[in-house]
Amino acid sequence: MPTPDQIALADQFAAAEAEADMRLADFDGEETHLLPLSGTWLYEYVTAMEQAVREKTGRVCAHLGRSPAVMYTAVWMPTTLVCLTCTPVLALSDPQRIHCYRCDKRKWPLNEGIARAGNVLMSFLICDPCGHITGVITQKGVPA
């Protein structure tokens, strides 16, 4: 039987996941493609993030406390987790990082996407051909 602390923590995670879903809804319709993470090509980036958290080798925003909250990351910085206020840290400023993160090629146009893993929202870039292959884009510029 779960302890009261375990129940409270599970409730906090559930609330953080629900908030992440609400934040995802804010992006809907803004030329951003939404994608669930389970079973996708983004798994390696999620694994890198989880490993960095587990081993305490990642960069975590000072605003994120011990309680579960919505966190943000990006495939080009998967070991960095930040709060909403600090998302500018994730800005894609290095031209070498501007490519499709599925096929690793520079194909245009690139589509921005956001995927959710629990209470973490991860930004990614994907080209049109990869978007069609994965089902992220069902027709030119239209999210799945």
N, C-alpha and C positions, 0 to 999 in steps of 0.2 A: 504494500500500500504506500502511495507517495506521501512524503512528509508535507507539512504546510509550506515549507520553503520551496520544495520542488513544485508544488502546485502554483505558488506565487510566481516563480520563475517561468513556468510554462504559460501562465496567463500573460506575463510581460512580453514573452516572445510572440504569442498570438496577437497581442495588441500592436507590436512593432510590425509584424507581417501584414496586418490589416492596414496600417498606416502606409506601408510600402505600396500596397495595392492602390490606395487612394492617390499617392504621389504618381504612380504609373498612369492613372486615369488623367492626371493633369497634363501629361505629355501627349495623350492620344489626339491625333488629328493635327499635330504640329510637324508634319514631315518626319516623324520619328516612328520607327517600327518597333513594336513591342514583341518580346519573345520570351517564352518560358525557358529556363535553363536545363531542366532535366532532359538527358539524352541528346543534347545538342553538341555542336562543334565548340561551343564555349566552355565545355567541361574542363579543359586544360587550364584555362584562366581561373576558373572557380577553384580548382584544385590548388593552384599556386597561391591564391588568396587564403584558402583555408589552412594551408601548410604554414604560411607566414604568421597567421593568427595563432595557430597551435604552438609554433616554435618561438613566438615573440620576436620575429625577425622583420616584421613588416613595419610600416609607418602608419600610426594611428593618430588621428586628430585628437588634440587635448580636450575638445568639447565632448567627446564620446566617453561616457562614464562606464561603470560596471553593469548598469542595467541595460537590457536589450533596447535598441533604438534603430531607426532606419539609418543605414550607412550607405555611402556611395563609393564606387570605385570605377575603374575603366580598364579595358583589356590592355591598353598601353601602359598602365600602372597598376597591375593587379594586386600588388602587395601594399598598396596605399588605400586606407579606408578613412573617409572623412564624413563630417556632418554636412547638412544642407548649406550652412553658411560658408563652409570651407571648400565647396565644390570648385571654385576657380583654380584651386591647386591642381585639379585634374585636367586643366585646359591643354589641348593638344597643340603645343607650340613648336615642336621639333618636326620639320618637314619630312625627315626620314621615317617618322612614325605614321605618316598619312598614307595609308594603304588599306586594302581589304584584309581584315584579320582572319578571314577563313582561308583564302587562297594565297595570301601574302604577296599579292601583286598590286601594282598601281593601275587600277582600272577606273575609269570615270563613267558615270558619276558614282560617288560613294554615298551610301545612305547611312544616316546615324540611326542607331537602335539602342534600346534599353531592355535589359533582361533582369529578371528578379530571381534571386536565390535566397529564399527565406526572407530575412529582413534587409538584404543587401540588394541595391540597384546597381547594375553594371552597364556602363556605356560601351558601345562597340561601333565599328565601321564595317560595312559590308558592301561589295560591289553588286550591281544589278544581276550579273550571271549567277553569283553565289546566292543572292537573295532569292532568285527563282528556284535554284536547286534545293535550297533548304526550306522553301515555303514561306520565308519571311516576307517576300514580295510575290503577290499572285499575278500582277500585271504591272506594267511600267509605272513605278511610283505609287502603287497602291499597296498598303500593308495587308498582310494576311489576316 
